[in-house]
């Protein structure tokens, strides 16, 4: 059995990307949930609601 030097073991561990896709999906999911929460807060405001209502009424009046 050949014995690896510490730098070779570290390099092989760094090149092994098992599980990285799962972590990337988790981070992307958290970002999407945060963005959705921000949109909910923005869309609940009276000013935005009034602006969207006016926009829809104007679009339907054609």
PQR file of N, CA, C, O and H, with PARSE charges and radii, in Angstrom:
ATOM      1  N   UNK A   1       0.834  -1.178   0.000 -0.4000 1.5000
ATOM      2  CA  UNK A   1       0.000   0.000   0.000 -0.0000 2.0000
ATOM      3  C   UNK A   1       0.883   1.247   0.000  0.5500 1.7000
ATOM      4  O   UNK A   1       1.807   1.358   0.806 -0.5500 1.4000
ATOM      5  N   UNK A   2       0.600   2.174  -0.895 -0.4000 1.5000
ATOM      6  CA  UNK A   2       1.390   3.400  -0.904 -0.0000 2.0000
ATOM      7  C   UNK A   2       0.751   4.408   0.040  0.5500 1.7000
ATOM      8  O   UNK A   2      -0.470   4.492   0.168 -0.5500 1.4000
ATOM      9  H   UNK A   2      -0.150   2.084  -1.550  0.4000 1.0000
ATOM     10  N   UNK A   3       1.582   5.135   0.667 -0.4000 1.5000
ATOM     11  CA  UNK A   3       1.097   6.105   1.637 -0.0000 2.0000
ATOM     12  C   UNK A   3       1.109   7.489   1.003  0.5500 1.7000
ATOM     13  O   UNK A   3       2.123   7.916   0.450 -0.5500 1.4000
ATOM     14  H   UNK A   3       2.574   5.066   0.563  0.4000 1.0000
ATOM     15  N   UNK A   4      -0.022   8.190   1.084 -0.4000 1.5000
ATOM     16  CA  UNK A   4      -0.096   9.522   0.501 -0.0000 2.0000
ATOM     17  C   UNK A   4       0.457  10.536   1.484  0.5500 1.7000
ATOM     18  O   UNK A   4       0.295  10.413   2.698 -0.5500 1.4000
ATOM     19  H   UNK A   4      -0.845   7.844   1.533  0.4000 1.0000
ATOM     20  N   UNK A   5       1.112  11.538   0.926 -0.4000 1.5000
ATOM     21  CA  UNK A   5       1.569  12.640   1.768 -0.0000 2.0000
ATOM     22  C   UNK A   5       0.369  13.530   2.066  0.5500 1.7000
ATOM     23  O   UNK A   5      -0.598  13.518   1.304 -0.5500 1.4000
ATOM     24  H   UNK A   5       1.244  11.638  -0.060  0.4000 1.0000
ATOM     25  N   UNK A   6       0.401  14.302   3.149 -0.4000 1.5000
ATOM     26  CA  UNK A   6      -0.763  15.119   3.527 -0.0000 2.0000
ATOM     27  C   UNK A   6      -1.283  16.032   2.422  0.5500 1.7000
ATOM     28  O   UNK A   6      -2.494  16.215   2.302 -0.5500 1.4000
ATOM     29  H   UNK A   6       1.187  14.312   3.767  0.4000 1.0000
ATOM     30  N   UNK A   7      -0.400  16.608   1.614 -0.4000 1.5000
ATOM     31  CA  UNK A   7      -0.877  17.512   0.562 -0.0000 2.0000
ATOM     32  C   UNK A   7      -1.658  16.753  -0.508  0.5500 1.7000
ATOM     33  O   UNK A   7      -2.602  17.296  -1.083 -0.5500 1.4000
ATOM     34  H   UNK A   7       0.584  16.460   1.711  0.4000 1.0000
ATOM     35  N   UNK A   8      -1.272  15.495  -0.784 -0.4000 1.5000
ATOM     36  CA  UNK A   8      -2.019  14.692  -1.748 -0.0000 2.0000
ATOM     37  C   UNK A   8      -3.404  14.333  -1.219  0.5500 1.7000
ATOM     38  O   UNK A   8      -4.380  14.333  -1.968 -0.5500 1.4000
ATOM     39  H   UNK A   8      -0.505  15.054  -0.318  0.4000 1.0000
ATOM     40  N   UNK A   9      -3.483  14.029   0.070 -0.4000 1.5000
ATOM     41  CA  UNK A   9      -4.788  13.717   0.656 -0.0000 2.0000
ATOM     42  C   UNK A   9      -5.694  14.936   0.626  0.5500 1.7000
ATOM     43  O   UNK A   9      -6.880  14.829   0.316 -0.5500 1.4000
ATOM     44  H   UNK A   9      -2.689  14.028   0.679  0.4000 1.0000
ATOM     45  N   UNK A  10      -5.134  16.092   0.948 -0.4000 1.5000
ATOM     46  CA  UNK A  10      -5.916  17.322   0.929 -0.0000 2.0000
ATOM     47  C   UNK A  10      -6.391  17.628  -0.483  0.5500 1.7000
ATOM     48  O   UNK A  10      -7.544  18.008  -0.685 -0.5500 1.4000
ATOM     49  H   UNK A  10      -4.170  16.179   1.201  0.4000 1.0000
ATOM     50  N   UNK A  11      -5.517  17.465  -1.449 -0.4000 1.5000
ATOM     51  CA  UNK A  11      -5.879  17.733  -2.843 -0.0000 2.0000
ATOM     52  C   UNK A  11      -6.983  16.789  -3.299  0.5500 1.7000
ATOM     53  O   UNK A  11      -7.918  17.220  -3.974 -0.5500 1.4000
ATOM     54  H   UNK A  11      -4.580  17.156  -1.285  0.4000 1.0000
ATOM     55  N   UNK A  12      -6.893  15.505  -2.944 -0.4000 1.5000
ATOM     56  CA  UNK A  12      -7.922  14.556  -3.375 -0.0000 2.0000
ATOM     57  C   UNK A  12      -9.252  14.854  -2.692  0.5500 1.7000
ATOM     58  O   UNK A  12     -10.306  14.666  -3.300 -0.5500 1.4000
ATOM     59  H   UNK A  12      -6.133  15.155  -2.396  0.4000 1.0000
ATOM     60  N   UNK A  13      -9.227  15.313  -1.448 -0.4000 1.5000
ATOM     61  CA  UNK A  13     -10.475  15.674  -0.774 -0.0000 2.0000
ATOM     62  C   UNK A  13     -11.090  16.929  -1.379  0.5500 1.7000
ATOM     63  O   UNK A  13     -12.312  17.030  -1.481 -0.5500 1.4000
ATOM     64  H   UNK A  13      -8.371  15.467  -0.955  0.4000 1.0000
ATOM     65  N   UNK A  14     -10.266  17.874  -1.777 -0.4000 1.5000
ATOM     66  CA  UNK A  14     -10.785  19.113  -2.360 -0.0000 2.0000
ATOM     67  C   UNK A  14     -11.359  18.866  -3.752  0.5500 1.7000
ATOM     68  O   UNK A  14     -12.288  19.554  -4.172 -0.5500 1.4000
ATOM     69  H   UNK A  14      -9.272  17.791  -1.694  0.4000 1.0000
ATOM     70  N   UNK A  15     -10.808  17.883  -4.470 -0.4000 1.5000
ATOM     71  CA  UNK A  15     -11.308  17.585  -5.808 -0.0000 2.0000
ATOM     72  C   UNK A  15     -12.574  16.744  -5.762  0.5500 1.7000
ATOM     73  O   UNK A  15     -13.315  16.690  -6.744 -0.5500 1.4000
ATOM     74  H   UNK A  15     -10.052  17.324  -4.129  0.4000 1.0000
ATOM     75  N   UNK A  16     -12.833  16.090  -4.644 -0.4000 1.5000
ATOM     76  CA  UNK A  16     -14.041  15.292  -4.496 -0.0000 2.0000
ATOM     77  C   UNK A  16     -15.203  16.227  -4.202  0.5500 1.7000
ATOM     78  O   UNK A  16     -15.257  16.843  -3.137 -0.5500 1.4000
ATOM     79  H   UNK A  16     -12.232  16.134  -3.846  0.4000 1.0000
ATOM     80  N   UNK A  17     -16.137  16.335  -5.146 -0.4000 1.5000
ATOM     81  CA  UNK A  17     -17.241  17.285  -4.980 -0.0000 2.0000
ATOM     82  C   UNK A  17     -18.560  16.584  -4.666  0.5500 1.7000
ATOM     83  O   UNK A  17     -19.629  17.099  -4.996 -0.5500 1.4000
ATOM     84  H   UNK A  17     -16.093  15.835  -6.011  0.4000 1.0000
ATOM     85  N   UNK A  18     -18.493  15.433  -4.042 -0.4000 1.5000
ATOM     86  CA  UNK A  18     -19.706  14.717  -3.662 -0.0000 2.0000
ATOM     87  C   UNK A  18     -20.517  15.557  -2.680  0.5500 1.7000
ATOM     88  O   UNK A  18     -19.987  16.035  -1.677 -0.5500 1.4000
ATOM     89  H   UNK A  18     -17.624  15.015  -3.774  0.4000 1.0000
ATOM     90  N   UNK A  19     -21.780  15.730  -2.969 -0.4000 1.5000
ATOM     91  CA  UNK A  19     -22.649  16.500  -2.098 -0.0000 2.0000
ATOM     92  C   UNK A  19     -22.690  17.983  -2.410  0.5500 1.7000
ATOM     93  O   UNK A  19     -23.489  18.707  -1.816 -0.5500 1.4000
ATOM     94  H   UNK A  19     -22.210  15.341  -3.784  0.4000 1.0000
ATOM     95  N   UNK A  20     -21.866  18.453  -3.312 -0.4000 1.5000
ATOM     96  CA  UNK A  20     -21.867  19.888  -3.595 -0.0000 2.0000
ATOM     97  C   UNK A  20     -23.134  20.323  -4.321  0.5500 1.7000
ATOM     98  O   UNK A  20     -23.611  21.439  -4.115 -0.5500 1.4000
ATOM     99  H   UNK A  20     -21.217  17.865  -3.795  0.4000 1.0000
ATOM    100  N   UNK A  21     -23.678  19.466  -5.158 -0.4000 1.5000
ATOM    101  CA  UNK A  21     -24.914  19.824  -5.868 -0.0000 2.0000
ATOM    102  C   UNK A  21     -26.056  19.997  -4.874  0.5500 1.7000
ATOM    103  O   UNK A  21     -26.881  20.899  -5.023 -0.5500 1.4000
ATOM    104  H   UNK A  21     -23.291  18.559  -5.325  0.4000 1.0000
ATOM    105  N   UNK A  22     -26.105  19.141  -3.870 -0.4000 1.5000
ATOM    106  CA  UNK A  22     -27.149  19.251  -2.858 -0.0000 2.0000
ATOM    107  C   UNK A  22     -27.030  20.568  -2.104  0.5500 1.7000
ATOM    108  O   UNK A  22     -28.036  21.225  -1.835 -0.5500 1.4000
ATOM    109  H   UNK A  22     -25.435  18.409  -3.750  0.4000 1.0000
ATOM    110  N   UNK A  23     -25.817  20.951  -1.766 -0.4000 1.5000
ATOM    111  CA  UNK A  23     -25.603  22.216  -1.062 -0.0000 2.0000
ATOM    112  C   UNK A  23     -25.991  23.396  -1.952  0.5500 1.7000
ATOM    113  O   UNK A  23     -26.573  24.371  -1.478 -0.5500 1.4000
ATOM    114  H   UNK A  23     -25.000  20.418  -1.985  0.4000 1.0000
ATOM    115  N   UNK A  24     -25.672  23.306  -3.221 -0.4000 1.5000
ATOM    116  CA  UNK A  24     -26.037  24.385  -4.139 -0.0000 2.0000
ATOM    117  C   UNK A  24     -27.554  24.509  -4.268  0.5500 1.7000
ATOM    118  O   UNK A  24     -28.090  25.617  -4.303 -0.5500 1.4000
ATOM    119  H   UNK A  24     -25.199  22.514  -3.606  0.4000 1.0000
ATOM    120  N   UNK A  25     -28.239  23.378  -4.338 -0.4000 1.5000
ATOM    121  CA  UNK A  25     -29.704  23.422  -4.395 -0.0000 2.0000
ATOM    122  C   UNK A  25     -30.283  24.015  -3.119  0.5500 1.7000
ATOM    123  O   UNK A  25     -31.252  24.773  -3.169 -0.5500 1.4000
ATOM    124  H   UNK A  25     -27.803  22.478  -4.309  0.4000 1.0000
ATOM    125  N   UNK A  26     -29.701  23.678  -1.989 -0.4000 1.5000
ATOM    126  CA  UNK A  26     -30.193  24.211  -0.714 -0.0000 2.0000
ATOM    127  C   UNK A  26     -30.014  25.723  -0.656  0.5500 1.7000
ATOM    128  O   UNK A  26     -30.913  26.434  -0.206 -0.5500 1.4000
ATOM    129  H   UNK A  26     -28.914  23.062  -1.948  0.4000 1.0000
ATOM    130  N   UNK A  27     -28.882  26.215  -1.098 -0.4000 1.5000
ATOM    131  CA  UNK A  27     -28.633  27.658  -1.092 -0.0000 2.0000
ATOM    132  C   UNK A  27     -29.569  28.367  -2.062  0.5500 1.7000
ATOM    133  O   UNK A  27     -30.100  29.431  -1.745 -0.5500 1.4000
ATOM    134  H   UNK A  27     -28.151  25.638  -1.463  0.4000 1.0000
ATOM    135  N   UNK A  28     -29.774  27.787  -3.239 -0.4000 1.5000
ATOM    136  CA  UNK A  28     -30.685  28.394  -4.216 -0.0000 2.0000
ATOM    137  C   UNK A  28     -32.118  28.395  -3.696  0.5500 1.7000
ATOM    138  O   UNK A  28     -32.859  29.350  -3.928 -0.5500 1.4000
ATOM    139  H   UNK A  28     -29.343  26.922  -3.496  0.4000 1.0000
ATOM    140  N   UNK A  29     -32.514  27.339  -2.999 -0.4000 1.5000
ATOM    141  CA  UNK A  29     -33.863  27.278  -2.428 -0.0000 2.0000
ATOM    142  C   UNK A  29     -34.045  28.334  -1.351  0.5500 1.7000
ATOM    143  O   UNK A  29     -35.078  29.001  -1.298 -0.5500 1.4000
ATOM    144  H   UNK A  29     -31.912  26.563  -2.811  0.4000 1.0000
ATOM    145  N   UNK A  30     -33.044  28.488  -0.491 -0.4000 1.5000
ATOM    146  CA  UNK A  30     -33.125  29.518   0.545 -0.0000 2.0000
ATOM    147  C   UNK A  30     -33.201  30.914  -0.066  0.5500 1.7000
ATOM    148  O   UNK A  30     -33.945  31.764   0.424 -0.5500 1.4000
ATOM    149  H   UNK A  30     -32.204  27.946  -0.534  0.4000 1.0000
ATOM    150  N   UNK A  31     -32.450  31.154  -1.116 -0.4000 1.5000
ATOM    151  CA  UNK A  31     -32.493  32.455  -1.785 -0.0000 2.0000
ATOM    152  C   UNK A  31     -33.867  32.701  -2.405  0.5500 1.7000
ATOM    153  O   UNK A  31     -34.388  33.814  -2.337 -0.5500 1.4000
ATOM    154  H   UNK A  31     -31.846  30.464  -1.515  0.4000 1.0000
ATOM    155  N   UNK A  32     -34.449  31.675  -3.002 -0.4000 1.5000
ATOM    156  CA  UNK A  32     -35.775  31.821  -3.610 -0.0000 2.0000
ATOM    157  C   UNK A  32     -36.845  32.096  -2.554  0.5500 1.7000
ATOM    158  O   UNK A  32     -37.739  32.915  -2.765 -0.5500 1.4000
ATOM    159  H   UNK A  32     -34.025  30.771  -3.057  0.4000 1.0000
ATOM    160  N   UNK A  33     -36.746  31.411  -1.426 -0.4000 1.5000
ATOM    161  CA  UNK A  33     -37.715  31.637  -0.348 -0.0000 2.0000
ATOM    162  C   UNK A  33     -37.571  33.054   0.206  0.5500 1.7000
ATOM    163  O   UNK A  33     -38.571  33.716   0.485 -0.5500 1.4000
ATOM    164  H   UNK A  33     -36.019  30.746  -1.255  0.4000 1.0000
ATOM    165  N   UNK A  34     -36.340  33.518   0.366 -0.4000 1.5000
ATOM    166  CA  UNK A  34     -36.122  34.884   0.833 -0.0000 2.0000
ATOM    167  C   UNK A  34     -36.673  35.912  -0.141  0.5500 1.7000
ATOM    168  O   UNK A  34     -37.281  36.901   0.268 -0.5500 1.4000
ATOM    169  H   UNK A  34     -35.527  32.981   0.140  0.4000 1.0000
ATOM    170  N   UNK A  35     -36.463  35.679  -1.419 -0.4000 1.5000
ATOM    171  CA  UNK A  35     -36.975  36.592  -2.442 -0.0000 2.0000
ATOM    172  C   UNK A  35     -38.503  36.589  -2.457  0.5500 1.7000
ATOM    173  O   UNK A  35     -39.125  37.642  -2.597 -0.5500 1.4000
ATOM    174  H   UNK A  35     -35.969  34.876  -1.751  0.4000 1.0000
ATOM    175  N   UNK A  36     -39.107  35.409  -2.313 -0.4000 1.5000
ATOM    176  CA  UNK A  36     -40.565  35.323  -2.273 -0.0000 2.0000
ATOM    177  C   UNK A  36     -41.113  36.061  -1.055  0.5500 1.7000
ATOM    178  O   UNK A  36     -42.131  36.747  -1.150 -0.5500 1.4000
ATOM    179  H   UNK A  36     -38.602  34.554  -2.200  0.4000 1.0000
ATOM    180  N   UNK A  37     -40.448  35.924   0.079 -0.4000 1.5000
ATOM    181  CA  UNK A  37     -40.881  36.651   1.274 -0.0000 2.0000
ATOM    182  C   UNK A  37     -40.802  38.146   1.084  0.5500 1.7000
ATOM    183  O   UNK A  37     -41.691  38.881   1.515 -0.5500 1.4000
ATOM    184  H   UNK A  37     -39.622  35.367   0.157  0.4000 1.0000
ATOM    185  N   UNK A  38     -39.743  38.601   0.441 -0.4000 1.5000
ATOM    186  CA  UNK A  38     -39.599  40.024   0.155 -0.0000 2.0000
ATOM    187  C   UNK A  38     -40.708  40.521  -0.771  0.5500 1.7000
ATOM    188  O   UNK A  38     -41.245  41.610  -0.571 -0.5500 1.4000
ATOM    189  H   UNK A  38     -39.021  38.004   0.091  0.4000 1.0000
ATOM    190  N   UNK A  39     -41.046  39.728  -1.777 -0.4000 1.5000
ATOM    191  CA  UNK A  39     -42.139  40.110  -2.679 -0.0000 2.0000
ATOM    192  C   UNK A  39     -43.470  40.180  -1.948  0.5500 1.7000
ATOM    193  O   UNK A  39     -44.276  41.072  -2.211 -0.5500 1.4000
ATOM    194  H   UNK A  39     -40.610  38.843  -1.940  0.4000 1.0000
ATOM    195  N   UNK A  40     -43.707  39.253  -1.037 -0.4000 1.5000
ATOM    196  CA  UNK A  40     -44.958  39.284  -0.266 -0.0000 2.0000
ATOM    197  C   UNK A  40     -45.044  40.565   0.553  0.5500 1.7000
ATOM    198  O   UNK A  40     -46.094  41.206   0.599 -0.5500 1.4000
ATOM    199  H   UNK A  40     -43.053  38.528  -0.823  0.4000 1.0000
ATOM    200  N   UNK A  41     -43.953  40.935   1.192 -0.4000 1.5000
ATOM    201  CA  UNK A  41     -43.948  42.165   1.994 -0.0000 2.0000
ATOM    202  C   UNK A  41     -44.191  43.381   1.115  0.5500 1.7000
ATOM    203  O   UNK A  41     -44.956  44.271   1.488 -0.5500 1.4000
ATOM    204  H   UNK A  41     -43.101  40.414   1.154  0.4000 1.0000
ATOM    205  N   UNK A  42     -43.555  43.430  -0.037 -0.4000 1.5000
ATOM    206  CA  UNK A  42     -43.714  44.573  -0.935 -0.0000 2.0000
ATOM    207  C   UNK A  42     -45.138  44.640  -1.483  0.5500 1.7000
ATOM    208  O   UNK A  42     -45.737  45.714  -1.532 -0.5500 1.4000
ATOM    209  H   UNK A  42     -42.934  42.708  -0.339  0.4000 1.0000
ATOM    210  N   UNK A  43     -45.677  43.497  -1.894 -0.4000 1.5000
ATOM    211  CA  UNK A  43     -47.001  43.499  -2.515 -0.0000 2.0000
ATOM    212  C   UNK A  43     -48.122  43.733  -1.507  0.5500 1.7000
ATOM    213  O   UNK A  43     -49.241  44.055  -1.908 -0.5500 1.4000
ATOM    214  H   UNK A  43     -45.190  42.624  -1.854  0.4000 1.0000
ATOM    215  N   UNK A  44     -47.859  43.582  -0.232 -0.4000 1.5000
ATOM    216  CA  UNK A  44     -48.881  43.855   0.781 -0.0000 2.0000
ATOM    217  C   UNK A  44     -49.014  45.338   1.102  0.5500 1.7000
ATOM    218  O   UNK A  44     -49.982  45.748   1.743 -0.5500 1.4000
ATOM    219  H   UNK A  44     -46.950  43.320   0.094  0.4000 1.0000
ATOM    220  N   UNK A  45     -48.063  46.139   0.667 -0.4000 1.5000
ATOM    221  CA  UNK A  45     -48.130  47.561   0.992 -0.0000 2.0000
ATOM    222  C   UNK A  45     -49.269  48.218   0.207  0.5500 1.7000
ATOM    223  O   UNK A  45     -49.570  47.827  -0.920 -0.5500 1.4000
ATOM    224  H   UNK A  45     -47.277  45.806   0.146  0.4000 1.0000
ATOM    225  N   UNK A  46     -49.887  49.212   0.817 -0.4000 1.5000
ATOM    226  CA  UNK A  46     -51.031  49.880   0.198 -0.0000 2.0000
ATOM    227  C   UNK A  46     -50.653  50.621  -1.080  0.5500 1.7000
ATOM    228  O   UNK A  46     -51.430  50.652  -2.035 -0.5500 1.4000
ATOM    229  H   UNK A  46     -49.642  49.530   1.733  0.4000 1.0000
ATOM    230  N   UNK A  47     -49.469  51.216  -1.101 -0.4000 1.5000
ATOM    231  CA  UNK A  47     -49.046  51.978  -2.280 -0.0000 2.0000
ATOM    232  C   UNK A  47     -48.890  51.068  -3.495  0.5500 1.7000
ATOM    233  O   UNK A  47     -49.336  51.408  -4.591 -0.5500 1.4000
ATOM    234  H   UNK A  47     -48.838  51.191  -0.326  0.4000 1.0000
ATOM    235  N   UNK A  48     -48.265  49.927  -3.302 -0.4000 1.5000
ATOM    236  CA  UNK A  48     -48.075  48.996  -4.416 -0.0000 2.0000
ATOM    237  C   UNK A  48     -49.404  48.396  -4.843  0.5500 1.7000
ATOM    238  O   UNK A  48     -49.653  48.220  -6.036 -0.5500 1.4000
ATOM    239  H   UNK A  48     -47.903  49.651  -2.412  0.4000 1.0000
ATOM    240  N   UNK A  49     -50.253  48.084  -3.881 -0.4000 1.5000
ATOM    241  CA  UNK A  49     -51.559  47.525  -4.201 -0.0000 2.0000
ATOM    242  C   UNK A  49     -52.381  48.524  -5.021  0.5500 1.7000
ATOM    243  O   UNK A  49     -53.037  48.143  -5.991 -0.5500 1.4000
ATOM    244  H   UNK A  49     -50.050  48.227  -2.912  0.4000 1.0000
ATOM    245  N   UNK A  50     -52.346  49.780  -4.637 -0.4000 1.5000
ATOM    246  CA  UNK A  50     -53.080  50.801  -5.384 -0.0000 2.0000
ATOM    247  C   UNK A  50     -52.509  50.975  -6.789  0.5500 1.7000
ATOM    248  O   UNK A  50     -53.255  51.125  -7.756 -0.5500 1.4000
ATOM    249  H   UNK A  50     -51.813  50.090  -3.850  0.4000 1.0000
ATOM    250  N   UNK A  51     -51.199  50.956  -6.893 -0.4000 1.5000
ATOM    251  CA  UNK A  51     -50.569  51.100  -8.207 -0.0000 2.0000
ATOM    252  C   UNK A  51     -50.941  49.926  -9.118  0.5500 1.7000
ATOM    253  O   UNK A  51     -51.246  50.134 -10.292 -0.5500 1.4000
ATOM    254  H   UNK A  51     -50.592  50.834  -6.107  0.4000 1.0000
ATOM    255  N   UNK A  52     -50.919  48.703  -8.595 -0.4000 1.5000
ATOM    256  CA  UNK A  52     -51.289  47.542  -9.408 -0.0000 2.0000
ATOM    257  C   UNK A  52     -52.769  47.575  -9.788  0.5500 1.7000
ATOM    258  O   UNK A  52     -53.133  47.223 -10.910 -0.5500 1.4000
ATOM    259  H   UNK A  52     -50.671  48.534  -7.641  0.4000 1.0000
ATOM    260  N   UNK A  53     -53.609  47.993  -8.864 -0.4000 1.5000
ATOM    261  CA  UNK A  53     -55.042  48.098  -9.169 -0.0000 2.0000
ATOM    262  C   UNK A  53     -55.284  49.106 -10.276  0.5500 1.7000
ATOM    263  O   UNK A  53     -56.050  48.833 -11.201 -0.5500 1.4000
ATOM    264  H   UNK A  53     -53.314  48.279  -7.953  0.4000 1.0000
ATOM    265  N   UNK A  54     -54.649  50.261 -10.202 -0.4000 1.5000
ATOM    266  CA  UNK A  54     -54.779  51.274 -11.248 -0.0000 2.0000
ATOM    267  C   UNK A  54     -54.258  50.776 -12.580  0.5500 1.7000
ATOM    268  O   UNK A  54     -54.854  51.050 -13.622 -0.5500 1.4000
ATOM    269  H   UNK A  54     -54.027  50.483  -9.451  0.4000 1.0000
ATOM    270  N   UNK A  55     -53.161  50.055 -12.560 -0.4000 1.5000
ATOM    271  CA  UNK A  55     -52.578  49.506 -13.782 -0.0000 2.0000
ATOM    272  C   UNK A  55     -53.534  48.509 -14.434  0.5500 1.7000
ATOM    273  O   UNK A  55     -53.737  48.544 -15.647 -0.5500 1.4000
ATOM    274  H   UNK A  55     -52.676  49.833 -11.714  0.4000 1.0000
ATOM    275  N   UNK A  56     -54.117  47.626 -13.634 -0.4000 1.5000
ATOM    276  CA  UNK A  56     -55.042  46.638 -14.169 -0.0000 2.0000
ATOM    277  C   UNK A  56     -56.320  47.305 -14.681  0.5500 1.7000
ATOM    278  O   UNK A  56     -56.825  46.936 -15.741 -0.5500 1.4000
ATOM    279  H   UNK A  56     -53.952  47.598 -12.648  0.4000 1.0000
ATOM    280  N   UNK A  57     -56.839  48.270 -13.949 -0.4000 1.5000
ATOM    281  CA  UNK A  57     -58.057  48.979 -14.399 -0.0000 2.0000
ATOM    282  C   UNK A  57     -57.784  49.715 -15.701  0.5500 1.7000
ATOM    283  O   UNK A  57     -58.631  49.727 -16.594 -0.5500 1.4000
ATOM    284  H   UNK A  57     -56.429  48.569 -13.088  0.4000 1.0000
ATOM    285  N   UNK A  58     -56.624  50.324 -15.820 -0.4000 1.5000
ATOM    286  CA  UNK A  58     -56.275  51.054 -17.041 -0.0000 2.0000
ATOM    287  C   UNK A  58     -56.127  50.074 -18.208  0.5500 1.7000
ATOM    288  O   UNK A  58     -56.560  50.370 -19.322 -0.5500 1.4000
ATOM    289  H   UNK A  58     -55.936  50.314 -15.095  0.4000 1.0000
ATOM    290  N   UNK A  59     -55.530  48.936 -17.965 -0.4000 1.5000
ATOM    291  CA  UNK A  59     -55.346  47.940 -19.034 -0.0000 2.0000
ATOM    292  C   UNK A  59     -56.685  47.358 -19.491  0.5500 1.7000
ATOM    293  O   UNK A  59     -56.871  47.078 -20.675 -0.5500 1.4000
ATOM    294  H   UNK A  59     -55.179  48.695 -17.060  0.4000 1.0000
ATOM    295  N   UNK A  60     -57.618  47.176 -18.545 -0.4000 1.5000
ATOM    296  CA  UNK A  60     -58.914  46.611 -18.912 -0.0000 2.0000
ATOM    297  C   UNK A  60     -59.872  47.624 -19.516  0.5500 1.7000
ATOM    298  O   UNK A  60     -60.905  47.244 -20.068 -0.5500 1.4000
ATOM    299  H   UNK A  60     -57.467  47.404 -17.583  0.4000 1.0000
ATOM    300  N   UNK A  61     -59.546  48.909 -19.421 -0.4000 1.5000
ATOM    301  CA  UNK A  61     -60.461  49.926 -19.934 -0.0000 2.0000
ATOM    302  C   UNK A  61     -60.317  50.124 -21.450  0.5500 1.7000
ATOM    303  O   UNK A  61     -61.125  50.833 -22.048 -0.5500 1.4000
ATOM    304  H   UNK A  61     -58.707  49.218 -18.973  0.4000 1.0000
ATOM    305  N   UNK A  62     -59.329  49.527 -22.068 -0.4000 1.5000
ATOM    306  CA  UNK A  62     -59.166  49.684 -23.520 -0.0000 2.0000
ATOM    307  C   UNK A  62     -60.248  48.997 -24.233  0.5500 1.7000
ATOM    308  O   UNK A  62     -60.285  49.014 -25.464 -0.5500 1.4000
ATOM    309  H   UNK A  62     -58.672  48.951 -21.582  0.4000 1.0000
TER
END
